[in-house]
Amino acid sequence: MPACCPDCKTAPNKNQLWKCFCGESFNHFENIGKCPSCGYSHEFTECLQNDCKAISLHLDWYPGVKTNLEELTLDLDLIMS
């Protein structure tokens, strides 16, 4: 599932790097926002497009994931009740 900024709809460049709190620079989309150095999972991702710079939940960069998770949760609730 290709990622795109929830605000400007631009796909992230595979060469773009975000900086972790530990100082490590890495691509948020290679491992769903988890820093390869310290293991911190970044809940938010900033769009690095010059005209956007929106900060969004990382999962919101994957269209349809939130809907799929909500549907699975409802299905599990039905099964468990």
PDB file with SEQRES, HELIX, SHEET and CRYST1 records, atoms N, CA, C and O in Angstrom:
SEQRES   1 A   81  MET PRO ALA CYS CYS PRO ASP CYS LYS THR ALA PRO ASN          
SEQRES   2 A   81  LYS ASN GLN LEU TRP LYS CYS PHE CYS GLY GLU SER PHE          
SEQRES   3 A   81  ASN HIS PHE GLU ASN ILE GLY LYS CYS PRO SER CYS GLY          
SEQRES   4 A   81  TYR SER HIS GLU PHE THR GLU CYS LEU GLN ASN ASP CYS          
SEQRES   5 A   81  LYS ALA ILE SER LEU HIS LEU ASP TRP TYR PRO GLY VAL          
SEQRES   6 A   81  LYS THR ASN LEU GLU GLU LEU THR LEU ASP LEU ASP LEU          
SEQRES   7 A   81  ILE MET SER                                                  
HELIX    1 AA1 HIS A   58  TRP A   61  5                                   4    
HELIX    2 AA2 VAL A   65  MET A   80  1                                  16    
SHEET    1 AA1 2 PHE A  44  GLU A  46  0                                        
SHEET    2 AA1 2 ILE A  55  LEU A  57 -1                                        
CRYST1    1.000    1.000    1.000  90.00  90.00  90.00 P 1           1          
ATOM      1  N   MET A   1       0.847  -1.173   0.000  1.00  0.00           N  
ATOM      2  CA  MET A   1       0.000   0.000   0.000  1.00  0.00           C  
ATOM      3  C   MET A   1       0.896   1.242   0.000  1.00  0.00           C  
ATOM      4  O   MET A   1       1.640   1.458   0.957  1.00  0.00           O  
ATOM      5  N   PRO A   2       0.839   2.056  -1.049  1.00  0.00           N  
ATOM      6  CA  PRO A   2       1.709   3.232  -1.113  1.00  0.00           C  
ATOM      7  C   PRO A   2       1.296   4.298  -0.097  1.00  0.00           C  
ATOM      8  O   PRO A   2       0.112   4.501   0.170  1.00  0.00           O  
ATOM      9  N   ALA A   3       2.287   4.963   0.451  1.00  0.00           N  
ATOM     10  CA  ALA A   3       2.053   6.018   1.435  1.00  0.00           C  
ATOM     11  C   ALA A   3       1.941   7.361   0.732  1.00  0.00           C  
ATOM     12  O   ALA A   3       2.545   7.581  -0.318  1.00  0.00           O  
ATOM     13  N   CYS A   4       1.156   8.261   1.331  1.00  0.00           N  
ATOM     14  CA  CYS A   4       1.083   9.640   0.862  1.00  0.00           C  
ATOM     15  C   CYS A   4       0.665  10.533   2.023  1.00  0.00           C  
ATOM     16  O   CYS A   4      -0.020  10.090   2.945  1.00  0.00           O  
ATOM     17  N   CYS A   5       1.080  11.782   1.967  1.00  0.00           N  
ATOM     18  CA  CYS A   5       0.732  12.750   2.999  1.00  0.00           C  
ATOM     19  C   CYS A   5      -0.787  12.896   3.050  1.00  0.00           C  
ATOM     20  O   CYS A   5      -1.414  13.097   2.010  1.00  0.00           O  
ATOM     21  N   PRO A   6      -1.391  12.801   4.230  1.00  0.00           N  
ATOM     22  CA  PRO A   6      -2.841  12.955   4.328  1.00  0.00           C  
ATOM     23  C   PRO A   6      -3.322  14.357   3.947  1.00  0.00           C  
ATOM     24  O   PRO A   6      -4.489  14.531   3.597  1.00  0.00           O  
ATOM     25  N   ASP A   7      -2.440  15.359   4.010  1.00  0.00           N  
ATOM     26  CA  ASP A   7      -2.840  16.724   3.681  1.00  0.00           C  
ATOM     27  C   ASP A   7      -2.637  17.052   2.208  1.00  0.00           C  
ATOM     28  O   ASP A   7      -3.593  17.429   1.531  1.00  0.00           O  
ATOM     29  N   CYS A   8      -1.406  16.915   1.691  1.00  0.00           N  
ATOM     30  CA  CYS A   8      -1.120  17.323   0.311  1.00  0.00           C  
ATOM     31  C   CYS A   8      -1.167  16.159  -0.683  1.00  0.00           C  
ATOM     32  O   CYS A   8      -1.082  16.371  -1.892  1.00  0.00           O  
ATOM     33  N   LYS A   9      -1.303  14.932  -0.174  1.00  0.00           N  
ATOM     34  CA  LYS A   9      -1.419  13.718  -1.006  1.00  0.00           C  
ATOM     35  C   LYS A   9      -0.159  13.387  -1.790  1.00  0.00           C  
ATOM     36  O   LYS A   9      -0.214  12.606  -2.740  1.00  0.00           O  
ATOM     37  N   THR A  10       0.989  13.974  -1.406  1.00  0.00           N  
ATOM     38  CA  THR A  10       2.251  13.694  -2.068  1.00  0.00           C  
ATOM     39  C   THR A  10       2.911  12.478  -1.439  1.00  0.00           C  
ATOM     40  O   THR A  10       2.954  12.347  -0.216  1.00  0.00           O  
ATOM     41  N   ALA A  11       3.420  11.596  -2.273  1.00  0.00           N  
ATOM     42  CA  ALA A  11       4.139  10.419  -1.778  1.00  0.00           C  
ATOM     43  C   ALA A  11       5.503  10.851  -1.243  1.00  0.00           C  
ATOM     44  O   ALA A  11       6.134  11.743  -1.811  1.00  0.00           O  
ATOM     45  N   PRO A  12       5.966  10.227  -0.154  1.00  0.00           N  
ATOM     46  CA  PRO A  12       7.291  10.577   0.355  1.00  0.00           C  
ATOM     47  C   PRO A  12       8.379  10.097  -0.600  1.00  0.00           C  
ATOM     48  O   PRO A  12       8.247   9.060  -1.250  1.00  0.00           O  
ATOM     49  N   ASN A  13       9.440  10.865  -0.669  1.00  0.00           N  
ATOM     50  CA  ASN A  13      10.591  10.507  -1.478  1.00  0.00           C  
ATOM     51  C   ASN A  13      11.381   9.431  -0.729  1.00  0.00           C  
ATOM     52  O   ASN A  13      11.632   9.574   0.468  1.00  0.00           O  
ATOM     53  N   LYS A  14      11.769   8.371  -1.410  1.00  0.00           N  
ATOM     54  CA  LYS A  14      12.480   7.276  -0.735  1.00  0.00           C  
ATOM     55  C   LYS A  14      13.826   7.712  -0.173  1.00  0.00           C  
ATOM     56  O   LYS A  14      14.394   7.015   0.667  1.00  0.00           O  
ATOM     57  N   ASN A  15      14.348   8.850  -0.618  1.00  0.00           N  
ATOM     58  CA  ASN A  15      15.632   9.350  -0.125  1.00  0.00           C  
ATOM     59  C   ASN A  15      15.492  10.346   1.030  1.00  0.00           C  
ATOM     60  O   ASN A  15      16.495  10.804   1.579  1.00  0.00           O  
ATOM     61  N   GLN A  16      14.243  10.684   1.403  1.00  0.00           N  
ATOM     62  CA  GLN A  16      14.036  11.633   2.495  1.00  0.00           C  
ATOM     63  C   GLN A  16      14.338  10.964   3.832  1.00  0.00           C  
ATOM     64  O   GLN A  16      14.040   9.789   4.044  1.00  0.00           O  
ATOM     65  N   LEU A  17      14.936  11.745   4.723  1.00  0.00           N  
ATOM     66  CA  LEU A  17      15.276  11.239   6.045  1.00  0.00           C  
ATOM     67  C   LEU A  17      14.667  12.113   7.127  1.00  0.00           C  
ATOM     68  O   LEU A  17      14.658  13.338   7.013  1.00  0.00           O  
ATOM     69  N   TRP A  18      14.161  11.484   8.174  1.00  0.00           N  
ATOM     70  CA  TRP A  18      13.637  12.165   9.342  1.00  0.00           C  
ATOM     71  C   TRP A  18      14.610  11.903  10.480  1.00  0.00           C  
ATOM     72  O   TRP A  18      15.315  10.894  10.467  1.00  0.00           O  
ATOM     73  N   LYS A  19      14.658  12.779  11.446  1.00  0.00           N  
ATOM     74  CA  LYS A  19      15.596  12.637  12.551  1.00  0.00           C  
ATOM     75  C   LYS A  19      14.843  12.159  13.798  1.00  0.00           C  
ATOM     76  O   LYS A  19      13.812  12.721  14.168  1.00  0.00           O  
ATOM     77  N   CYS A  20      15.371  11.125  14.429  1.00  0.00           N  
ATOM     78  CA  CYS A  20      14.823  10.580  15.675  1.00  0.00           C  
ATOM     79  C   CYS A  20      15.325  11.415  16.852  1.00  0.00           C  
ATOM     80  O   CYS A  20      16.284  12.176  16.725  1.00  0.00           O  
ATOM     81  N   PHE A  21      14.668  11.262  17.985  1.00  0.00           N  
ATOM     82  CA  PHE A  21      15.089  11.940  19.216  1.00  0.00           C  
ATOM     83  C   PHE A  21      16.497  11.521  19.635  1.00  0.00           C  
ATOM     84  O   PHE A  21      17.201  12.269  20.313  1.00  0.00           O  
ATOM     85  N   CYS A  22      16.901  10.314  19.223  1.00  0.00           N  
ATOM     86  CA  CYS A  22      18.235   9.821  19.591  1.00  0.00           C  
ATOM     87  C   CYS A  22      19.325  10.395  18.678  1.00  0.00           C  
ATOM     88  O   CYS A  22      20.514  10.201  18.931  1.00  0.00           O  
ATOM     89  N   GLY A  23      18.915  11.102  17.615  1.00  0.00           N  
ATOM     90  CA  GLY A  23      19.879  11.689  16.681  1.00  0.00           C  
ATOM     91  C   GLY A  23      20.033  10.925  15.380  1.00  0.00           C  
ATOM     92  O   GLY A  23      20.624  11.441  14.431  1.00  0.00           O  
ATOM     93  N   GLU A  24      19.516   9.712  15.313  1.00  0.00           N  
ATOM     94  CA  GLU A  24      19.596   8.890  14.095  1.00  0.00           C  
ATOM     95  C   GLU A  24      18.714   9.469  12.995  1.00  0.00           C  
ATOM     96  O   GLU A  24      17.579   9.862  13.261  1.00  0.00           O  
ATOM     97  N   SER A  25      19.211   9.529  11.777  1.00  0.00           N  
ATOM     98  CA  SER A  25      18.419   9.926  10.616  1.00  0.00           C  
ATOM     99  C   SER A  25      18.017   8.666   9.863  1.00  0.00           C  
ATOM    100  O   SER A  25      18.852   7.803   9.592  1.00  0.00           O  
ATOM    101  N   PHE A  26      16.739   8.565   9.527  1.00  0.00           N  
ATOM    102  CA  PHE A  26      16.242   7.375   8.834  1.00  0.00           C  
ATOM    103  C   PHE A  26      14.971   7.708   8.068  1.00  0.00           C  
ATOM    104  O   PHE A  26      14.353   8.747   8.300  1.00  0.00           O  
ATOM    105  N   ASN A  27      14.582   6.825   7.157  1.00  0.00           N  
ATOM    106  CA  ASN A  27      13.365   6.991   6.386  1.00  0.00           C  
ATOM    107  C   ASN A  27      12.205   6.375   7.158  1.00  0.00           C  
ATOM    108  O   ASN A  27      12.215   5.178   7.442  1.00  0.00           O  
ATOM    109  N   HIS A  28      11.211   7.184   7.497  1.00  0.00           N  
ATOM    110  CA  HIS A  28      10.058   6.716   8.281  1.00  0.00           C  
ATOM    111  C   HIS A  28       9.263   5.619   7.582  1.00  0.00           C  
ATOM    112  O   HIS A  28       8.525   4.880   8.233  1.00  0.00           O  
ATOM    113  N   PHE A  29       9.404   5.509   6.285  1.00  0.00           N  
ATOM    114  CA  PHE A  29       8.560   4.575   5.548  1.00  0.00           C  
ATOM    115  C   PHE A  29       9.231   3.241   5.255  1.00  0.00           C  
ATOM    116  O   PHE A  29       8.623   2.366   4.638  1.00  0.00           O  
ATOM    117  N   GLU A  30      10.465   3.076   5.684  1.00  0.00           N  
ATOM    118  CA  GLU A  30      11.133   1.785   5.527  1.00  0.00           C  
ATOM    119  C   GLU A  30      10.706   0.810   6.621  1.00  0.00           C  
ATOM    120  O   GLU A  30      10.767  -0.405   6.430  1.00  0.00           O  
ATOM    121  N   ASN A  31      10.276   1.337   7.765  1.00  0.00           N  
ATOM    122  CA  ASN A  31       9.881   0.449   8.868  1.00  0.00           C  
ATOM    123  C   ASN A  31       8.770   1.053   9.727  1.00  0.00           C  
ATOM    124  O   ASN A  31       8.774   0.917  10.951  1.00  0.00           O  
ATOM    125  N   ILE A  32       7.828   1.715   9.076  1.00  0.00           N  
ATOM    126  CA  ILE A  32       6.625   2.272   9.713  1.00  0.00           C  
ATOM    127  C   ILE A  32       6.956   3.197  10.879  1.00  0.00           C  
ATOM    128  O   ILE A  32       6.300   3.144  11.919  1.00  0.00           O  
ATOM    129  N   GLY A  33       7.959   4.034  10.713  1.00  0.00           N  
ATOM    130  CA  GLY A  33       8.281   5.046  11.706  1.00  0.00           C  
ATOM    131  C   GLY A  33       9.112   4.590  12.887  1.00  0.00           C  
ATOM    132  O   GLY A  33       9.320   5.362  13.824  1.00  0.00           O  
ATOM    133  N   LYS A  34       9.593   3.356  12.868  1.00  0.00           N  
ATOM    134  CA  LYS A  34      10.397   2.846  13.988  1.00  0.00           C  
ATOM    135  C   LYS A  34      11.879   3.101  13.726  1.00  0.00           C  
ATOM    136  O   LYS A  34      12.419   2.701  12.695  1.00  0.00           O  
ATOM    137  N   CYS A  35      12.531   3.779  14.686  1.00  0.00           N  
ATOM    138  CA  CYS A  35      13.947   4.108  14.536  1.00  0.00           C  
ATOM    139  C   CYS A  35      14.795   2.837  14.568  1.00  0.00           C  
ATOM    140  O   CYS A  35      14.676   2.043  15.501  1.00  0.00           O  
ATOM    141  N   PRO A  36      15.641   2.637  13.572  1.00  0.00           N  
ATOM    142  CA  PRO A  36      16.482   1.437  13.540  1.00  0.00           C  
ATOM    143  C   PRO A  36      17.591   1.463  14.591  1.00  0.00           C  
ATOM    144  O   PRO A  36      18.184   0.426  14.891  1.00  0.00           O  
ATOM    145  N   SER A  37      17.872   2.628  15.144  1.00  0.00           N  
ATOM    146  CA  SER A  37      18.939   2.739  16.130  1.00  0.00           C  
ATOM    147  C   SER A  37      18.453   2.467  17.552  1.00  0.00           C  
ATOM    148  O   SER A  37      18.992   1.604  18.244  1.00  0.00           O  
ATOM    149  N   CYS A  38      17.416   3.222  17.989  1.00  0.00           N  
ATOM    150  CA  CYS A  38      16.963   3.089  19.386  1.00  0.00           C  
ATOM    151  C   CYS A  38      15.656   2.321  19.525  1.00  0.00           C  
ATOM    152  O   CYS A  38      15.285   1.935  20.634  1.00  0.00           O  
ATOM    153  N   GLY A  39      14.944   2.089  18.407  1.00  0.00           N  
ATOM    154  CA  GLY A  39      13.698   1.333  18.453  1.00  0.00           C  
ATOM    155  C   GLY A  39      12.462   2.160  18.775  1.00  0.00           C  
ATOM    156  O   GLY A  39      11.369   1.606  18.896  1.00  0.00           O  
ATOM    157  N   TYR A  40      12.611   3.479  18.917  1.00  0.00           N  
ATOM    158  CA  TYR A  40      11.462   4.334  19.224  1.00  0.00           C  
ATOM    159  C   TYR A  40      10.502   4.339  18.034  1.00  0.00           C  
ATOM    160  O   TYR A  40      10.925   4.502  16.889  1.00  0.00           O  
ATOM    161  N   SER A  41       9.210   4.159  18.310  1.00  0.00           N  
ATOM    162  CA  SER A  41       8.192   4.195  17.262  1.00  0.00           C  
ATOM    163  C   SER A  41       7.586   5.588  17.200  1.00  0.00           C  
ATOM    164  O   SER A  41       6.916   6.027  18.135  1.00  0.00           O  
ATOM    165  N   HIS A  42       7.824   6.270  16.107  1.00  0.00           N  
ATOM    166  CA  HIS A  42       7.313   7.631  15.929  1.00  0.00           C  
ATOM    167  C   HIS A  42       5.850   7.571  15.520  1.00  0.00           C  
ATOM    168  O   HIS A  42       5.510   7.038  14.464  1.00  0.00           O  
ATOM    169  N   GLU A  43       4.992   8.122  16.364  1.00  0.00           N  
ATOM    170  CA  GLU A  43       3.556   8.113  16.097  1.00  0.00           C  
ATOM    171  C   GLU A  43       3.186   9.127  15.012  1.00  0.00           C  
ATOM    172  O   GLU A  43       2.209   8.940  14.287  1.00  0.00           O  
ATOM    173  N   PHE A  44       3.982  10.214  14.903  1.00  0.00           N  
ATOM    174  CA  PHE A  44       3.699  11.274  13.948  1.00  0.00           C  
ATOM    175  C   PHE A  44       4.820  11.400  12.926  1.00  0.00           C  
ATOM    176  O   PHE A  44       5.979  11.101  13.215  1.00  0.00           O  
ATOM    177  N   THR A  45       4.457  11.847  11.722  1.00  0.00           N  
ATOM    178  CA  THR A  45       5.428  12.083  10.654  1.00  0.00           C  
ATOM    179  C   THR A  45       5.125  13.432  10.019  1.00  0.00           C  
ATOM    180  O   THR A  45       3.977  13.747   9.709  1.00  0.00           O  
ATOM    181  N   GLU A  46       6.178  14.221   9.833  1.00  0.00           N  
ATOM    182  CA  GLU A  46       6.031  15.520   9.171  1.00  0.00           C  
ATOM    183  C   GLU A  46       6.236  15.354   7.677  1.00  0.00           C  
ATOM    184  O   GLU A  46       7.163  14.674   7.239  1.00  0.00           O  
ATOM    185  N   CYS A  47       5.366  15.979   6.900  1.00  0.00           N  
ATOM    186  CA  CYS A  47       5.554  15.999   5.449  1.00  0.00           C  
ATOM    187  C   CYS A  47       6.741  16.907   5.147  1.00  0.00           C  
ATOM    188  O   CYS A  47       6.797  18.038   5.630  1.00  0.00           O  
ATOM    189  N   LEU A  48       7.673  16.426   4.364  1.00  0.00           N  
ATOM    190  CA  LEU A  48       8.868  17.196   4.066  1.00  0.00           C  
ATOM    191  C   LEU A  48       8.753  18.018   2.786  1.00  0.00           C  
ATOM    192  O   LEU A  48       9.737  18.606   2.339  1.00  0.00           O  
ATOM    193  N   GLN A  49       7.553  18.064   2.190  1.00  0.00           N  
ATOM    194  CA  GLN A  49       7.334  18.918   1.011  1.00  0.00           C  
ATOM    195  C   GLN A  49       7.386  20.378   1.461  1.00  0.00           C  
ATOM    196  O   GLN A  49       6.763  20.740   2.459  1.00  0.00           O  
ATOM    197  N   ASN A  50       8.120  21.214   0.735  1.00  0.00           N  
ATOM    198  CA  ASN A  50       8.311  22.615   1.115  1.00  0.00           C  
ATOM    199  C   ASN A  50       7.008  23.383   1.299  1.00  0.00           C  
ATOM    200  O   ASN A  50       6.919  24.244   2.175  1.00  0.00           O  
ATOM    201  N   ASP A  51       6.001  23.087   0.490  1.00  0.00           N  
ATOM    202  CA  ASP A  51       4.754  23.838   0.581  1.00  0.00           C  
ATOM    203  C   ASP A  51       3.718  23.173   1.492  1.00  0.00           C  
ATOM    204  O   ASP A  51       2.573  23.623   1.529  1.00  0.00           O  
ATOM    205  N   CYS A  52       4.079  22.129   2.219  1.00  0.00           N  
ATOM    206  CA  CYS A  52       3.126  21.437   3.087  1.00  0.00           C  
ATOM    207  C   CYS A  52       3.570  21.498   4.556  1.00  0.00           C  
ATOM    208  O   CYS A  52       3.046  22.299   5.331  1.00  0.00           O  
ATOM    209  N   LYS A  53       4.526  20.658   4.932  1.00  0.00           N  
ATOM    210  CA  LYS A  53       5.070  20.589   6.298  1.00  0.00           C  
ATOM    211  C   LYS A  53       4.036  20.161   7.349  1.00  0.00           C  
ATOM    212  O   LYS A  53       4.231  20.405   8.539  1.00  0.00           O  
ATOM    213  N   ALA A  54       2.934  19.522   6.913  1.00  0.00           N  
ATOM    214  CA  ALA A  54       1.912  19.051   7.856  1.00  0.00           C  
ATOM    215  C   ALA A  54       2.474  17.916   8.711  1.00  0.00           C  
ATOM    216  O   ALA A  54       3.275  17.106   8.243  1.00  0.00           O  
ATOM    217  N   ILE A  55       2.046  17.873   9.958  1.00  0.00           N  
ATOM    218  CA  ILE A  55       2.422  16.792  10.862  1.00  0.00           C  
ATOM    219  C   ILE A  55       1.168  15.960  11.106  1.00  0.00           C  
ATOM    220  O   ILE A  55       0.151  16.468  11.579  1.00  0.00           O  
ATOM    221  N   SER A  56       1.257  14.673  10.774  1.00  0.00           N  
ATOM    222  CA  SER A  56       0.096  13.784  10.855  1.00  0.00           C  
ATOM    223  C   SER A  56       0.483  12.481  11.534  1.00  0.00           C  
ATOM    224  O   SER A  56       1.659  12.126  11.610  1.00  0.00           O  
ATOM    225  N   LEU A  57      -0.535  11.771  12.029  1.00  0.00           N  
ATOM    226  CA  LEU A  57      -0.297  10.421  12.531  1.00  0.00           C  
ATOM    227  C   LEU A  57       0.350   9.611  11.424  1.00  0.00           C  
ATOM    228  O   LEU A  57      -0.071   9.684  10.269  1.00  0.00           O  
ATOM    229  N   HIS A  58       1.365   8.843  11.769  1.00  0.00           N  
ATOM    230  CA  HIS A  58       2.071   8.078  10.739  1.00  0.00           C  
ATOM    231  C   HIS A  58       1.126   7.126  10.010  1.00  0.00           C  
ATOM    232  O   HIS A  58       1.217   6.990   8.790  1.00  0.00           O  
ATOM    233  N   LEU A  59       0.230   6.469  10.727  1.00  0.00           N  
ATOM    234  CA  LEU A  59      -0.685   5.525  10.075  1.00  0.00           C  
ATOM    235  C   LEU A  59      -1.626   6.209   9.093  1.00  0.00           C  
ATOM    236  O   LEU A  59      -2.130   5.567   8.172  1.00  0.00           O  
ATOM    237  N   ASP A  60      -1.869   7.510   9.278  1.00  0.00           N  
ATOM    238  CA  ASP A  60      -2.738   8.233   8.349  1.00  0.00           C  
ATOM    239  C   ASP A  60      -2.094   8.414   6.974  1.00  0.00           C  
ATOM    240  O   ASP A  60      -2.775   8.782   6.017  1.00  0.00           O  
ATOM    241  N   TRP A  61      -0.790   8.160   6.869  1.00  0.00           N  
ATOM    242  CA  TRP A  61      -0.098   8.233   5.583  1.00  0.00           C  
ATOM    243  C   TRP A  61      -0.439   7.031   4.692  1.00  0.00           C  
ATOM    244  O   TRP A  61      -0.113   7.034   3.505  1.00  0.00           O  
ATOM    245  N   TYR A  62      -1.079   6.023   5.243  1.00  0.00           N  
ATOM    246  CA  TYR A  62      -1.433   4.823   4.489  1.00  0.00           C  
ATOM    247  C   TYR A  62      -2.945   4.805   4.297  1.00  0.00           C  
ATOM    248  O   TYR A  62      -3.669   4.344   5.180  1.00  0.00           O  
ATOM    249  N   PRO A  63      -3.441   5.301   3.150  1.00  0.00           N  
ATOM    250  CA  PRO A  63      -4.885   5.392   2.932  1.00  0.00           C  
ATOM    251  C   PRO A  63      -5.571   4.038   3.102  1.00  0.00           C  
ATOM    252  O   PRO A  63      -5.117   3.021   2.577  1.00  0.00           O  
ATOM    253  N   GLY A  64      -6.657   4.052   3.836  1.00  0.00           N  
ATOM    254  CA  GLY A  64      -7.439   2.840   4.035  1.00  0.00           C  
ATOM    255  C   GLY A  64      -7.057   2.031   5.250  1.00  0.00           C  
ATOM    256  O   GLY A  64      -7.851   1.200   5.692  1.00  0.00           O  
ATOM    257  N   VAL A  65      -5.877   2.232   5.813  1.00  0.00           N  
ATOM    258  CA  VAL A  65      -5.443   1.421   6.961  1.00  0.00           C  
ATOM    259  C   VAL A  65      -6.345   1.661   8.165  1.00  0.00           C  
ATOM    260  O   VAL A  65      -6.750   0.714   8.839  1.00  0.00           O  
ATOM    261  N   LYS A  66      -6.663   2.930   8.438  1.00  0.00           N  
ATOM    262  CA  LYS A  66      -7.492   3.251   9.602  1.00  0.00           C  
ATOM    263  C   LYS A  66      -8.873   2.599   9.466  1.00  0.00           C  
ATOM    264  O   LYS A  66      -9.399   2.045  10.431  1.00  0.00           O  
ATOM    265  N   THR A  67      -9.453   2.668   8.268  1.00  0.00           N  
ATOM    266  CA  THR A  67     -10.756   2.049   8.029  1.00  0.00           C  
ATOM    267  C   THR A  67     -10.671   0.540   8.214  1.00  0.00           C  
ATOM    268  O   THR A  67     -11.549  -0.058   8.837  1.00  0.00           O  
ATOM    269  N   ASN A  68      -9.624  -0.081   7.680  1.00  0.00           N  
ATOM    270  CA  ASN A  68      -9.454  -1.523   7.833  1.00  0.00           C  
ATOM    271  C   ASN A  68      -9.303  -1.915   9.295  1.00  0.00           C  
ATOM    272  O   ASN A  68      -9.867  -2.922   9.722  1.00  0.00           O  
ATOM    273  N   LEU A  69      -8.550  -1.137  10.071  1.00  0.00           N  
ATOM    274  CA  LEU A  69      -8.376  -1.425  11.489  1.00  0.00           C  
ATOM    275  C   LEU A  69      -9.691  -1.291  12.251  1.00  0.00           C  
ATOM    276  O   LEU A  69      -9.995  -2.113  13.115  1.00  0.00           O  
ATOM    277  N   GLU A  70     -10.467  -0.263  11.935  1.00  0.00           N  
ATOM    278  CA  GLU A  70     -11.766  -0.070  12.579  1.00  0.00           C  
ATOM    279  C   GLU A  70     -12.705  -1.228  12.267  1.00  0.00           C  
ATOM    280  O   GLU A  70     -13.422  -1.704  13.146  1.00  0.00           O  
ATOM    281  N   GLU A  71     -12.701  -1.682  11.009  1.00  0.00           N  
ATOM    282  CA  GLU A  71     -13.546  -2.809  10.620  1.00  0.00           C  
ATOM    283  C   GLU A  71     -13.117  -4.089  11.328  1.00  0.00           C  
ATOM    284  O   GLU A  71     -13.965  -4.858  11.781  1.00  0.00           O  
ATOM    285  N   LEU A  72     -11.817  -4.326  11.429  1.00  0.00           N  
ATOM    286  CA  LEU A  72     -11.323  -5.511  12.137  1.00  0.00           C  
ATOM    287  C   LEU A  72     -11.684  -5.463  13.612  1.00  0.00           C  
ATOM    288  O   LEU A  72     -12.024  -6.489  14.200  1.00  0.00           O  
ATOM    289  N   THR A  73     -11.615  -4.284  14.216  1.00  0.00           N  
ATOM    290  CA  THR A  73     -11.977  -4.132  15.618  1.00  0.00           C  
ATOM    291  C   THR A  73     -13.452  -4.451  15.834  1.00  0.00           C  
ATOM    292  O   THR A  73     -13.811  -5.128  16.797  1.00  0.00           O  
ATOM    293  N   LEU A  74     -14.309  -3.962  14.935  1.00  0.00           N  
ATOM    294  CA  LEU A  74     -15.731  -4.264  15.041  1.00  0.00           C  
ATOM    295  C   LEU A  74     -15.968  -5.771  14.888  1.00  0.00           C  
ATOM    296  O   LEU A  74     -16.752  -6.353  15.637  1.00  0.00           O  
ATOM    297  N   ASP A  75     -15.302  -6.392  13.933  1.00  0.00           N  
ATOM    298  CA  ASP A  75     -15.435  -7.844  13.743  1.00  0.00           C  
ATOM    299  C   ASP A  75     -15.008  -8.596  14.990  1.00  0.00           C  
ATOM    300  O   ASP A  75     -15.679  -9.543  15.400  1.00  0.00           O  
ATOM    301  N   LEU A  76     -13.895  -8.187  15.603  1.00  0.00           N  
ATOM    302  CA  LEU A  76     -13.421  -8.849  16.818  1.00  0.00           C  
ATOM    303  C   LEU A  76     -14.403  -8.652  17.970  1.00  0.00           C  
ATOM    304  O   LEU A  76     -14.640  -9.571  18.753  1.00  0.00           O  
ATOM    305  N   ASP A  77     -14.970  -7.459  18.070  1.00  0.00           N  
ATOM    306  CA  ASP A  77     -15.955  -7.207  19.121  1.00  0.00           C  
ATOM    307  C   ASP A  77     -17.160  -8.138  18.974  1.00  0.00           C  
ATOM    308  O   ASP A  77     -17.680  -8.650  19.966  1.00  0.00           O  
ATOM    309  N   LEU A  78     -17.600  -8.354  17.733  1.00  0.00           N  
ATOM    310  CA  LEU A  78     -18.717  -9.258  17.483  1.00  0.00           C  
ATOM    311  C   LEU A  78     -18.368 -10.699  17.850  1.00  0.00           C  
ATOM    312  O   LEU A  78     -19.173 -11.415  18.445  1.00  0.00           O  
ATOM    313  N   ILE A  79     -17.180 -11.099  17.493  1.00  0.00           N  
ATOM    314  CA  ILE A  79     -16.734 -12.464  17.797  1.00  0.00           C  
ATOM    315  C   ILE A  79     -16.612 -12.700  19.300  1.00  0.00           C  
ATOM    316  O   ILE A  79     -16.970 -13.764  19.807  1.00  0.00           O  
ATOM    317  N   MET A  80     -16.101 -11.693  20.000  1.00  0.00           N  
ATOM    318  CA  MET A  80     -15.848 -11.833  21.434  1.00  0.00           C  
ATOM    319  C   MET A  80     -17.111 -11.708  22.286  1.00  0.00           C  
ATOM    320  O   MET A  80     -17.109 -12.112  23.449  1.00  0.00           O  
ATOM    321  N   SER A  81     -18.191 -11.155  21.723  1.00  0.00           N  
ATOM    322  CA  SER A  81     -19.408 -10.972  22.541  1.00  0.00           C  
ATOM    323  C   SER A  81     -20.368 -12.123  22.407  1.00  0.00           C  
ATOM    324  O   SER A  81     -21.430 -12.118  23.029  1.00  0.00           O  
TER     325      SER A  81                                                      
END                                                                             
